[in-house]
Amino acid sequence: MNNWIFLLVLVIVAVGVKADLAPTWDSCQCRWDDWVAWSSCTKECYGRRYRDRKVWVSNTEGCTEFSDCATSDEGSELQDCNTFCYNGGTYISSYTGCKCVAGKYGRCCDKTVTCAKPSKPGNGEVFYSGLTYGSTITYSCHVDYNMTSGVPRRTCQGNGGWSGDAARCQYVNTCSSNPCRNGGSCINGVESYKCQCQLGVELTVKTMFSPL
Ligand SMILES: *[C@@H]1O[C@H](CO)[C@@H](O)[C@H](O)[C@H]1NC(C)=O
């Protein structure tokens, strides 16, 4: 009675086959060994795991195959595992994994969207306390420079990009070099200036009175 032999499962997965013991289970004097430990899950979330068990036979007369004791699906088990998504994600399929809330990504939604480190504008500064989803950056321009394009405040979006465009700072105090002659007054423009001459002022005064 002590000469048991081990028979292994040969077929690993037999989907759809009804689990059953072989008609020769008793005559072969079969008995189950313990299940081995589950395999590790194939995926970090929503994967599959596998385990199998061996069968012992005592009567070895014509009892040499696992199938003399049971069908192959009786010797193995396949199961879903890690059936969860992180951060409020919802499961979609074994192919795509989880659908994540805004700002999270990855098969299991365990990763947080981050935006690229913004660059400092010329003649200005950029401020930020973080680069993750929802973080904001603000720009400012140095004295005598105006923000002529872009936006002063941008937000890190779900697609990993900053909203709006980067700020541009341009010089707006060209008049500081006193470019106007003969008492003309200077009007600052973006990297430019305009001189308003004395004569122009007189003409303006004149036209103001002429219609009367
Ligand atoms: C620069 O910005 C200031 C403040 O908004 C504004 O008063 C000024 O007209 C701007 N200068 C130019 C040249 O656009």
The ligand as an SDF file (V2000), in Angstrom:
LIG
                    3D

 14 14  0  0  0  0  0  0  0  0999 V2000
    2.6370   97.5690  -20.3070 C   0  0  0  0  0  0  0  0  0  0  0  0
    1.7370   97.1960  -19.2980 O   0  0  0  0  0  0  0  0  0  0  0  0
    1.2080   98.2900  -18.5560 C   0  0  0  0  0  0  0  0  0  0  0  0
    0.3610   97.7310  -17.4470 C   0  0  0  0  0  0  0  0  0  0  0  0
   -0.6050   96.8660  -17.9360 O   0  0  0  0  0  0  0  0  0  0  0  0
    0.4030   99.1910  -19.4950 C   0  0  0  0  0  0  0  0  0  0  0  0
   -0.0990  100.3030  -18.8090 O   0  0  0  0  0  0  0  0  0  0  0  0
    1.3080   99.6440  -20.6430 C   0  0  0  0  0  0  0  0  0  0  0  0
    0.5730  100.3870  -21.5970 O   0  0  0  0  0  0  0  0  0  0  0  0
    1.9720   98.4610  -21.3230 C   0  0  0  0  0  0  0  0  0  0  0  0
    2.9420   98.9580  -22.2830 N   0  0  0  0  0  0  0  0  0  0  0  0
    2.8820   98.6600  -23.5890 C   0  0  0  0  0  0  0  0  0  0  0  0
    3.9250   99.2750  -24.4430 C   0  0  0  0  0  0  0  0  0  0  0  0
    2.0390   97.9050  -24.0670 O   0  0  0  0  0  0  0  0  0  0  0  0
  1  2  1  0
  1 10  1  0
  2  3  1  0
  3  4  1  0
  3  6  1  0
  4  5  1  0
  6  7  1  0
  6  8  1  0
  8  9  1  0
  8 10  1  0
 10 11  1  0
 11 12  1  0
 12 13  1  0
 12 14  2  0
M  END
$$$$
